[in-house]
Amino acid sequence: MQKWEYRIEVYILRIEKQEREELNSLLTEYGSEGWELVNIIPQYKLENNLPNFKFLEVQENLLVFKRLVE
């Protein structure tokens, strides 16, 4: 039976065009250590911008990785 270990990292930057290169470098680094990205879970915060206007804003992302335990 296969056994897995997991790693959760907090990624503070939004995943927009200017941050993609930094995220790509991070994923490449973890991939070279055997970690596979399995999910990105955005963490939202409710913002009250105007009296009757509310919206959700991503504050950070949780990156969930796994790798096979040998």
C-alpha positions as semicolon CSV with decimal commas, in nm:
position;residue;x (nm);y (nm);z (nm)
1;M;0,000;0,000;0,000
2;Q;0,129;0,347;-0,087
3;K;0,190;0,595;0,192
4;W;0,190;0,971;0,144
5;E;0,317;1,267;0,339
6;Y;0,161;1,610;0,304
7;R;0,285;1,966;0,319
8;I;0,076;2,283;0,339
9;E;0,235;2,616;0,256
10;V;0,081;2,963;0,280
11;Y;0,126;3,170;-0,035
12;I;0,048;3,533;0,049
13;L;0,065;3,688;-0,297
14;R;-0,230;3,676;-0,529
15;I;-0,182;3,451;-0,827
16;E;-0,177;3,720;-1,094
17;K;0,046;3,775;-1,394
18;Q;0,331;3,945;-1,206
19;E;0,342;3,676;-0,935
20;R;0,328;3,376;-1,169
21;E;0,704;3,364;-1,219
22;E;0,763;3,358;-0,842
23;L;0,498;3,087;-0,796
24;N;0,644;2,887;-1,085
25;S;0,989;2,898;-0,921
26;L;0,840;2,783;-0,589
27;L;0,654;2,493;-0,755
28;T;0,966;2,392;-0,947
29;E;1,170;2,390;-0,625
30;Y;0,917;2,173;-0,441
31;G;0,878;1,947;-0,745
32;S;1,254;1,883;-0,746
33;E;1,215;1,764;-0,384
34;G;0,942;1,518;-0,491
35;W;0,641;1,727;-0,383
36;E;0,335;1,728;-0,609
37;L;0,087;2,017;-0,588
38;V;-0,259;1,868;-0,534
39;N;-0,469;2,174;-0,449
40;I;-0,472;2,550;-0,405
41;I;-0,724;2,667;-0,145
42;P;-0,792;3,042;-0,148
43;Q;-0,856;3,203;0,190
44;Y;-1,111;3,484;0,159
45;K;-1,189;3,790;0,365
46;L;-1,517;3,980;0,344
47;E;-1,448;4,344;0,262
48;N;-1,692;4,627;0,333
49;N;-1,594;4,884;0,075
50;L;-1,904;5,103;0,069
51;P;-2,209;5,114;0,298
52;N;-2,410;4,870;0,083
53;F;-2,131;4,701;-0,110
54;K;-1,949;4,390;0,011
55;F;-1,710;4,163;-0,173
56;L;-1,478;3,873;-0,105
57;E;-1,106;3,929;-0,144
58;V;-0,840;3,659;-0,147
59;Q;-0,603;3,723;0,143
60;E;-0,375;3,423;0,088
61;N;-0,366;3,081;-0,072
62;L;-0,295;2,747;0,092
63;L;-0,085;2,526;-0,134
64;V;-0,133;2,156;-0,057
65;F;0,142;1,917;-0,166
66;K;0,194;1,543;-0,133
67;R;0,480;1,304;-0,194
68;L;0,525;0,934;-0,171
69;V;0,691;0,802;0,143
70;E;0,951;0,542;0,051
